Amino acid sequence: MNILDIIEKKEKGENLSKEEIEYVINEFLAGNIKDYQMSAFLTEIDLLGLSEEETINLTDIMLNSGEKIKLDISPIVDKHSTGGVGDKTTIVLAPLVASLGVNVAKMSGRGLGHTGGTIDKLESIEGFHTEMSLEKFENQVKEIGIALVGQMGNLVPADKKIYALRDVTGTVDSIPLIASSIMSKKLASGADSIVIDLKVGNGALVNSLEEAKELGNLMVKIGKMNGKKTACVLTNMDEPLGLAVGNALEVKESIDALNGKGPKDLEDLVIELGGLMVSFGKNISIEEAKTQVRETLYNGKAYEKFKEWVRAQGGNIDKLEIGPNQKEIKSKETGYIQKINALEIGKLARKLGAGRLTKEDIINPKVGIVLNHKVGDYVKEGETLLTVYYDDKIITDEEILESITITKEEVSKPKLIIDIIK
């Protein structure tokens, strides 16, 4: 068995056996298969895809490539998002669900490209740290029902090494590679149940609804095959989620949401995802779970849990700095907002310093963009469309205005929840 024969077999469109996939992964981890050979293998997968059986086998092999977390706590529900512009749902959801007695033990990542990372956002809170030992991680979940860290230990090393290549070979959007990457990490994290927020649209990793449904069904099947309650919610990412795009700005908006004063789309998504998480964790109906989530979002208990969580991880919520300079961008016409290009807004926030192009880039947590309006809103000429919070880097009015389309004809509000796969 050798890598060249396996690549040639895949080039012919033939299915690979579990033993062949296992050989590739193990030999790559051992350093016997070189980066350029693995890159060729990943490119063939991107071009020709994998069968459902091949993807399930790849996930299992990656899952077993390293350690797995086994926490002596129950129930634990994990939530994963495929990433989008303004996506701060974890910051609201985690303390909300924990305040209802469902443990949240979560590993999150940093942002790369036009989407922000939850860890970057939380670290905009002065003193908040996301590195801790497995023992401290488990103890914190036992004590307060919630902990969030970056990837720790030797969990799914195959994914870590493969992802570094996917990023530079343009294979990040491969459906089987996304499914195996997400699910191997989720299954290694020790949760009893998994809820996935799969973003679809202009500002998301997956642009096509057809591909999103394929991916969602595949991930749910993998989760269930491994004995985990799993659901996937397909959500619209053609415009930013909520109003704030940035790091400290998104934490600030999350605090508003935890006090029942958040943007409607963010609250709606939190209630949908939170309902699933609490339903899984407490083994109750989704209707009853949603009722509990709504009540807790408005009675202050979720915000109290958030403050407890921040203190436990060393943060000081009173020290949340936003950009020293502000610039309002005003509409040049009267009409209805037809489009807010999520991808371009994300890129502009990155240009201000709110995101990174490479893993080595340093993020400025204080900068970003706060929208005043959403798609479907009516605006008048001269009315403020958004505010730019900046420091040492700036963007032009023209760049911002090019990302927003205004029309004279009335525009209906877009649907946020596209589908739910269970």
N, C-alpha and C positions, 0 to 999 in steps of 0.2 A: 504494500500500500504506500503510495506517495502523493504529494500534493499536486503534482502536474497531472497525474491520471485523474484525480478527483476533479480538478478544474475542467479538464477536457470532458469528463462525464457530464458535468453541469452545463458546459457549453452546448452539448448535444440535446439538452433539455431533459435529461434523465434524472430521476429521483435518487438522492443519496441515502444510503443506509445509515442507521444510527451509529454504527461502528465507524463509518467513514467520517461523519461529522465529528465524532468524538476524537478521532485521530487528528483531524485538523486543529481542533480547539486545544487539545492537550499538547500537541507538538509546537503550536504557536506560543503557548504559555511557557514551554520549556526552552524556547529560543531556537528550536530546530527548523521551524518554518519562519522565513524572514518576512519583514514588513511588506516588501514589494510583492511577495507571493500571496500573502494574506490579502493585500489590497486587490489583487487580481481575482481572488476568490469572492471577496465582498462585492466587487463590481459585477461579477456574473450573477450573484444573488439579486442585486439591484435591478439588473437587466431582465432576468428570466424568472425571478421570484423563487419561492419555496412552496412546496405543497403544505397542507395543514399538518400532515404527519411530520414532515421535515422540521417545520417551525416548532412543533411541540417537542420534538427530540432535541433541537438546538437549545430551547429554553431549559429543558431538564439538565442538559450537559453543562450549560453555563451556571445554572443554580448550584450544581454540585462541584463547581470548580474551586470553591473555597468554603469558608465557614458559614454557618447559619445561626441567627440569633434565636434563642429559645428563652423567652421571658416567663417567669413564674407568676404571671398576671393574666387575668381574664375579666371581661372581654377586652380585646385590643382591636381597634378598627383603624386601618390606614387609608389615606386618601392620596391619590396622585393626580397631578395635572400635567398634560403634555406641553403646557407653556403657552402664554399669550401676552399681549400688551395690556398692562394694567391689571394683571391677574394676581390679586392679593388674597384670594379666598382662604388659603391655609391659615393666614394670620387671624382671620375671623372664625373660621370653622373649628380649628383645633381647641381653643379655649371654650367655645360654645358647646361642642360635643362633650368635652371633659367635664364641664359644669353640670351635665346631665347624667354623670356617672358612667360614661363610656370612655375607657382609657384610649389615649392617642399617643402612640410611641412611633415617632416618625423621623425618617432620614430625608433630608432635602438637599438640593444642589444649588450651585451658583449660576448666575445668568451668563449666557454666551450668545452673541448675536443681538437681535432686536428684542428678545424677551428677557424679562427680569427674573432673578433667582430669589427664592424665599429667604435663603440665608443672607444674601446681600441686603435685603430689605430689613430683616430683623437686626442685622449688625449696624444699621443706621441709628439704632437705639444705643446711646452711650453705655459701654460696659457689657452689652449683651454678648455672651460667648456661645459658640455652637460646637465646641470640642469638649468631649468628656469621655471618661472610661465607660465601658459597658456596665460596670457595677454601679457607677453614679447614675447612668442613664436609667437603669432598672429601678434604682431606689427612688429617683425623682418621680417616675411614673407611679410607683406604689404610693408615694406620699401625696402628690397633688394631681395625679391622673393625666399628666401631660409632660412630654419632653420632645425637643426637636434638635437634631444634630446633623452635621455633615456626615458623609459616608465614613464609617469607622471599621477598624479591624480588617480582616482579609475576606470581606464579603464580595462575592461574584467578581473575582479578579479578571476573569475572562471578559466580562462586559467592559470593565475599566480599560483594558488594553485594546479591545476591539473598537470601543467608542472613539479612542484617540485617532484611530485610522479612519473611521467613518467620517469624522469631521473634515479630514483633509482629502478624502477621496470622493466627496460629494454623494455619499450613500446614506446620509442621515435620514432621508425621507423614505427609505425602503420599508414597506409594511412588515414583512417578516422580521427584519432586524429591529424595528421599533418594538414589536410585540415581544420578542425574546428578551430585549434589553429591559423593558419596563417590568415584565412579569418575573424575570429571574431575580431582580432586585427586590420586588415586593414580596415574593415568596420567601426570600432569604431573611426578611426583616422581622419575621415572627408574628405577624398580625393574624387574627382569626378571620377577618373580613377585609375586603378591599373595594373601595369605591374610586372609580377613575373618571376624571373630568377630561374628556377628549375634545379639544378645541378644533373647530373646523372653520376654514375661511382664509381670507386674505392675510391676516396677521398670525396664522397658525402654521405648525409644522405640516399639517395635512390640509390641503385646500379643497379636495374633492369629497363630496358627501358619500359617494359610492365607496371610495377607499376608506373613509372614516367608519362606515358601517362594517366593512370587511375587517378592519382592524379591531373595532369594538367587539364584534362577535368572537373573534379569535382570542382576545385577551380574556373575555368572560369564560370561554370554554376552558382555557388553560387554568384559570383560577379554580373553577369548579372541579376540574380533574385532579387538582391538588388538595381538594377538601376545603377550599375557602369559599365563603359566600362572596360573590363578586357581582358588581354592577358597573356599567359604563354609561355615563351621561354625555351625549353629544351636544356641545354648546357653541353658539355663534361667536366667531372671532373675526368678523368683517369690520367691526369697530372696537376700540378699546373697551375693556370691562371697567365699569365705574367711570369716574371722571379723572382720577389722578394717575399719572404715569411717571414713575420715578421711584426712589427708595424711601426716604423719610416721608415724602408726600403720600405714598401708598400706605405707610404705617399710620399716618395721621387719618387718612380716609377709613382705614380699618377700625380705628378707635371710634370714629363717628358711627360706623356700622354697628359696632358692639354696644353702642348707646342708643340704637334704634334710629339713627339719623343718617344712615348711609344712602348712597344712590340706589334707586329701585332695582336696577338690573343686578347689582351686587347682592342686595338682600334676597332677591328672588332665587339667585343661584345658590346662595348659602342655605336657604331653606330647603331647596331641592336636594342638594348634596347632604346636608345635615340630616334631613329626614331619612335618607337611605342609611347613613352611618348609624344613627340611633336605632332605626328599625332592625338593622343587623345585630347591633351590640346588645340590645335589650330583648330581641326576639318578639317585637310587637309590630302591629300593622304600620304601614307607611303613613296612613292618615293620623294615627295617634302620635307617631314620632314627629311629624311635621307640626302638629299642635304644640308639642313640648318645645320644639326648636323655636317656633314663633314667640311663645311666651317668654322664653329665656333670653331671646334677642332683645326684648323690650323691657325686661324687669331688672336689668343691671347685673344679674348673676354671671353672665358671660364675661362682662367687662371686669368684674372682680376676679374671675379666674384668670383672665389675661394678665392683670397686674401681678397676681401671685406667680404666674409662669415667668414673667419678665424678671421679677425679683430673684426667683430660683436660679435663673441663668445669668445673674449678675448685672442685669440692665437697670437703667434709671430712666423711666418713661418721661420724666420731667425734662430730660436733656435730649430733645429731638429737634435738631437744627434743620431749617430749610434755607434754600438759596438766598444770599444777601441781597440780590437784585431781582426785580420783577418787571416784566414788560407785558402789557395787555395787547393782544392782537384783535383788531376790530374788523367786523364784516364790511365789505365794500359793496354789498348789495342786500336787497330785501327778498326774502323767500324762505323756502323750507330746506333744511339740511338733508340732502339726498345721500351723501356718503362721507364718512370719516375714515380715511385710509389707515387702518390699524398698523400695517407694515411700515408705512412712511412715518407715522407718529412715533413708532418704536425706534426707527432709525434716527429721527431727529432728537429724541430723548438721549439716545446713545451719543450723538454728536455733542450734546451738552456735557456729557461725562457720566450720564446715569447708567450706561451699559458698557460692555467690553466687546472688542473684536477678537482678542486673544485672551487666553487664560491668565496671562501675565499682566494685562491692563489693570490699572487701579481705578476703582469706581469713586465718583464724587457722590456721596449719599444725599447731599442737600439739593441737588438740581432735578429739574424735570418739567413736566407740563400738566396743567390742570384745566380740563375742558369745562366750559360753562353750559354746553349744550350737547345733545345726543342726536342721532339720526331721527328725522321726523319732526324735530322742533322747528318752530317758526322764529326767524330772526329778522331784525330790522337793520338797515344800513347804519353803520356807526356803533352797533351794539358789540360788546365784547364777546368774542368767540371762545377765547381761552387766555390763560396767563402762563407766560414762560418764567420759570424760576432758574436763574443762571448765576454763575460765579465768574470764572475766567474765560469761558467759552460761550459763544452766542450763535444764534441762528437768525436768519432774516425773516421778515414778515412774509416775503414771497414764498419762501420754502414752506412755511406753515400753511399759507392760504392755498397752495397747490394741493395739499393733502385733504382739503375740505371742498366738497361740491355742493353748491346751492342752486335750487331750481325754483321756478315760479309755481309749479304745480305741487299740490299737497302730497306729502310722502307718508306712508304708513310706517309705524314703528316695527322694526325687525323682530322676528321671533327669537328669543334667547335660547330656550330649551328645544333642540331639534328632535331628539329622540332619546329614549332610555332603553338600554339593552340589559336584560337580567337573565 
